[in-house]
């Protein structure tokens, strides 16, 4: 199937989850992520969940990463340039939903030219080679291409599919996918 078809299928699958399902599955995923991130004090880019789209709730994970001493960042989408601007946030940061329903850190610190150690990547689905399908705006594709050294970890409620028919040569594969049932490694660890 192509990305357009997969977007519709996986949006519907997510819509079929109850709020309780999302909360419980997010807790399991958060624990799996913590089990993978065994080195503390890393620069970690975390996506913030869009509740209306029933994305995995990363706020559960964020609290523990802060306790572990990791330095956390997220992105603000720039709808004009279709690029993401990055900000650092901490325990004092307040969040407010933007027009898309994305939690935006109100008092975060803007940063530029940072190399992330870990990037937690949102997705609707991915295939067994680590190719992902997002919402189709390309924000993460443009971001990930600039972060070749970072470990890219997708977070999803669903198993990977066999393949995506319209993979672009510029698509960056995930290194790993974390779902409630297991952790899937797609590539050898980076040097």
N, C-alpha and C positions, 0 to 999 in steps of 0.2 A: 504494500500500500504506500501511497505517497503521503507527504507531510500534511497536506490539507485534509485528507481523509482521516489520518491518525489524530489530528487536532480535534476533530469533531467527536471521534470515538472516545478519546480519553477525557475530553471535557465532560462528556456524558457520564463516563464511569466515575469521575470525581464527584459530579453532581449527585450521583446515587449514594454517596457516602453520607451518613448522618454526622452531625457535629460531634457526637460521642465517638463515632468511628475515627474521625479525623484526630481527635484528642488522644485516643488510646494508641492509634498507629503512630502518631507523632512521638509519643513517649518511647515506644519501642525503637523507632528510628534514631531518636536522640541518643539512646543508650548505645546503639550500634556505632554511631559516629564517634562517641566518646571512647569506645573500645578501639577504634582505628587510630584516633589521634592521641597517641601515647606520649608524644613529646610536647611539653608545655612551653608556653611563652613564644608561640609562633604568631606570624601575621596571618590572620584568617579573615577572608572575605566571606560574609554570610548574606544570603538573600533574606529579605524580610517577607513574611507570608501575606499573600492577598487572601483575606478570609473569605470573601465572596466567591473566590475560585476554588476554595477548599484545598489550598496548598498545604503541604506539611508545615506544622507550626514550629519554626526555628527558635522562637523565643524561649522554649523549654531548654533547648541546647545552649543558647546564648548565656543564660544565667550560669550554667556550669562552666562554660569556657572562660567566663570572667573570673570565676573562683579559681580556676586552674592557672590564671595569670596570662592567658592568651591576649593578644592585642587584636581587637575586633574592628572590622570595617564593613561598610555596605556601600551601595551605590544609589545615586539619584539619577533617574533617567532625564536626559535633556531631549525633549521632544523635537526641538528644532534641528539639532545636529545629529540626532539618533545615536549619540555617544552617552556613556555613563560617567558621571563625576563621582569621585570616591570621597567618603568621609570616614573619620575615625569616631567611634562612639564608646561610651563606657556606662557604668552603673547609674550615673546621674542623668543620662540622656533621656529626654522626653520624646515621644513619637506622636505624630498626627497623620491620619490617612490623607493622601492626595486625591485628586479627582479620579484616578484609576483604582483607588482603594489600596494603594501601596503605602505601608507605614513609612513615613518620612521622619528621620531624626531631626528634631527642631533645633537643638543646640549642639550638634556634632561639629567636629573640627575638619574642615576641608584638607585633603592631602593630594599631592600630585606625584607622579613618577615613582610609585611604590611597587616593589616586587612582592607579591603575596606568596606565602608558603603553601597555603591551602585555599582553594576556592570551593565553597559549597554552592552547587549549581542547581537552579530550579529547572524543571522540565515537565512536560506532559507525558512523554514516554521516551524510551530509547531502545536501540536494538542490541543484539548480542555482541556487537563490535564496539559499543560505546558511542555510537552516533545518537545525538539527541534531537528531540523535537520540542521547541518552545512555542511561544505564542506567535511567532512569525515576524516580529519587528526587527530582529537581528541585533538587539542590544548586547546580549551575551556573546554572540558570535564575534562581534567586533572587539569586545573586551578580552575574550579568551585568547585570541590570536596574539595579543600583546603580552600574554602571561605564559609563555611556553614552559618556563621552569616550574610553575606552580602545579601542585597535585590537584586535579580537577575531579571533585567528588559529586556525582549526581545524587539527588535525594528524591525518592518516588515511593508511592504507595503500591506500585504495580511492577510485576515481573517484566524483564525486557522482551520485546517481540523479536521474531527471527531476523527481519531486515526492513529497512526503509528504502523505498525504490528510488527516491530522488535526492540522494546525498550529493551535496555540492563539494567541489574540491577544496573550498575554503572552510568547510565545517571542521571544527576541532573536536576530536573524540575525548570522551571522559576517560579518566584513568580507572575509575571505580564507580560503582552504583551501590547505594545502600537502600534497601527496601526492608519492610518489617521482618521478612523471613530470613534474610541473609545479606551478606556483603559479597559483591561480585567484582573481581578484579579483571579489567580488560587488557591492561598492558603490563609489561615488566616495570618495576619501580624505577624511577628516574635516578640517575647517578647523582 
